[in-house]
Amino acid sequence: MKFAGYSLGVSFAPIGSNVFAKSFRFPIVGSIYRGNLRSSRLFSASCWREQSNGKNGVVAKQYLPPWFSVAPMMDWTDNHYRTLARLISKHAWLYTEMIAAETIVHQKDNLDRFLAYSPDQHPIVLQIGGSNIENLAKATELANAYCYDEINLNCGCPSPRVAGHGCFGVSLMLDPKFVAEAMSAIAANTNVPVSVKCRIGVDDHDSYDQLCDFIYNVSSFSPTKHFIIHSRKALLNGISPAENRNIPPLKYEYFYGLLRDFPDLTFTINGGISGINEVNAAREAGAHGVMLGRAAYNKYLL
Ligand SMILES: Cc1cc2nc3c(=O)[nH]c(=O)nc-3n(C[C@H](O)[C@H](O)[C@H](O)COP(=O)(O)O)c2cc1C
């Protein structure tokens, strides 16, 4: 497979106006949502009501596709931030902070603390982290009661606590067959779509072919059809997570290579995108979705 030879960076214009406001322009052609009916908790009660109103007890809930999303960010995209983000944008897909599967499993009597959210926050994606398939499956099952719209597995976190000792996050990119198995277990325990958020590589495991191998294996051997690509590799040489979001160079050409080489999959671009002009440029260049992290938080009225 060849590189796309496409560099988005050059086509990015200066920061524009409100990215959230612009997202209102899109027509509603949202995907069908069929949630889980097992809900008895405070924050998910309305989810149950919505679903139980319709024929056969299920209402198709329509959202815009995830053309624009706000990234999962530990300690940042908490309930308070997401409530604010939803006031600003009706349609942006909001991601939770990463929650370790072990936390969900071990706190199963205290789940509201970790998983409850206001129904206004839909569409919302739960990001989980972990490398124990049994716990990933169980955590997904426990999360069903909260009616998240998608379950995402973190394959991009370079924090030593996660990628080193914890052996999950971006370390998982080194074992695509395991990720496929994990994603199959997650998908088997939920009715909503599943997705993977990853980097373009780790250390010297950073060729485009190795990235393709990861995407090929995960998409072929699990139901994962949506990938969010943080378009820089991770360095596991002891630099901090913040440095790992700045030092490795962005290689958008990898992202556009994936768009070309896996036409049946859905790809969301992430990393270094800071304004509405850049969001629009990425969409015009073919990205199915655009995810903003720091810009959506630091300059929420872009
Ligand atoms: C404070 C902070 C916490 C983050 N926590 C997570 C996380 O929990 N899960 C994850 O997949 N990425 C996490 N990220 C990475 C972002 O989701 C995103 O991939 C990264 O910031 C690059 O996008 P950006 O340039 O638009 O910020 C975090 C980033 C920041 C700034």
The ligand as an SDF file (V2000), in Angstrom:
LIG
                    3D

 31 33  0  0  0  0  0  0  0  0999 V2000
   -6.0270   16.7140   29.2590 C   0  0  0  0  0  0  0  0  0  0  0  0
   -6.1500   15.6630   28.1860 C   0  0  0  0  0  0  0  0  0  0  0  0
   -6.6150   14.4110   28.5240 C   0  0  0  0  0  0  0  0  0  0  0  0
   -6.7530   13.4260   27.5390 C   0  0  0  0  0  0  0  0  0  0  0  0
   -7.3290   12.2260   27.8820 N   0  0  0  0  0  0  0  0  0  0  0  0
   -7.5950   11.3130   26.8990 C   0  0  0  0  0  0  0  0  0  0  0  0
   -8.3520   10.1380   27.1680 C   0  0  0  0  0  0  0  0  0  0  0  0
   -8.8490    9.9150   28.2850 O   0  0  0  0  0  0  0  0  0  0  0  0
   -8.5480    9.2650   26.1440 N   0  0  0  0  0  0  0  0  0  0  0  0
   -8.0530    9.4880   24.8820 C   0  0  0  0  0  0  0  0  0  0  0  0
   -8.2710    8.6620   23.9870 O   0  0  0  0  0  0  0  0  0  0  0  0
   -7.3700   10.5980   24.6030 N   0  0  0  0  0  0  0  0  0  0  0  0
   -7.1420   11.5210   25.5650 C   0  0  0  0  0  0  0  0  0  0  0  0
   -6.5120   12.6820   25.2520 N   0  0  0  0  0  0  0  0  0  0  0  0
   -6.0630   12.9090   23.8630 C   0  0  0  0  0  0  0  0  0  0  0  0
   -7.1640   13.6470   23.0760 C   0  0  0  0  0  0  0  0  0  0  0  0
   -8.3360   12.8640   23.0120 O   0  0  0  0  0  0  0  0  0  0  0  0
   -6.6870   13.9650   21.6430 C   0  0  0  0  0  0  0  0  0  0  0  0
   -6.4460   12.7590   20.9600 O   0  0  0  0  0  0  0  0  0  0  0  0
   -5.4180   14.8010   21.6270 C   0  0  0  0  0  0  0  0  0  0  0  0
   -5.4980   15.8780   22.5370 O   0  0  0  0  0  0  0  0  0  0  0  0
   -5.1380   15.3240   20.2130 C   0  0  0  0  0  0  0  0  0  0  0  0
   -6.1980   16.1170   19.7580 O   0  0  0  0  0  0  0  0  0  0  0  0
   -6.1370   17.7380   19.8110 P   0  0  0  0  0  0  0  0  0  0  0  0
   -4.8670   18.1570   19.1090 O   0  0  0  0  0  0  0  0  0  0  0  0
   -7.3730   18.1890   19.0860 O   0  0  0  0  0  0  0  0  0  0  0  0
   -6.1070   18.1480   21.2420 O   0  0  0  0  0  0  0  0  0  0  0  0
   -6.3680   13.6800   26.1970 C   0  0  0  0  0  0  0  0  0  0  0  0
   -5.8910   14.9620   25.8870 C   0  0  0  0  0  0  0  0  0  0  0  0
   -5.8020   15.9450   26.8520 C   0  0  0  0  0  0  0  0  0  0  0  0
   -5.3300   17.3360   26.4570 C   0  0  0  0  0  0  0  0  0  0  0  0
  1  2  1  0
  2  3  1  0
  2 30  2  0
  3  4  2  0
  4  5  1  0
  4 28  1  0
  5  6  2  0
  6  7  1  0
  6 13  1  0
  7  8  2  0
  7  9  1  0
  9 10  1  0
 10 11  2  0
 10 12  1  0
 12 13  2  0
 13 14  1  0
 14 15  1  0
 14 28  1  0
 15 16  1  0
 16 17  1  0
 16 18  1  0
 18 19  1  0
 18 20  1  0
 20 21  1  0
 20 22  1  0
 22 23  1  0
 23 24  1  0
 24 25  2  0
 24 26  1  0
 24 27  1  0
 28 29  2  0
 29 30  1  0
 30 31  1  0
M  END
$$$$
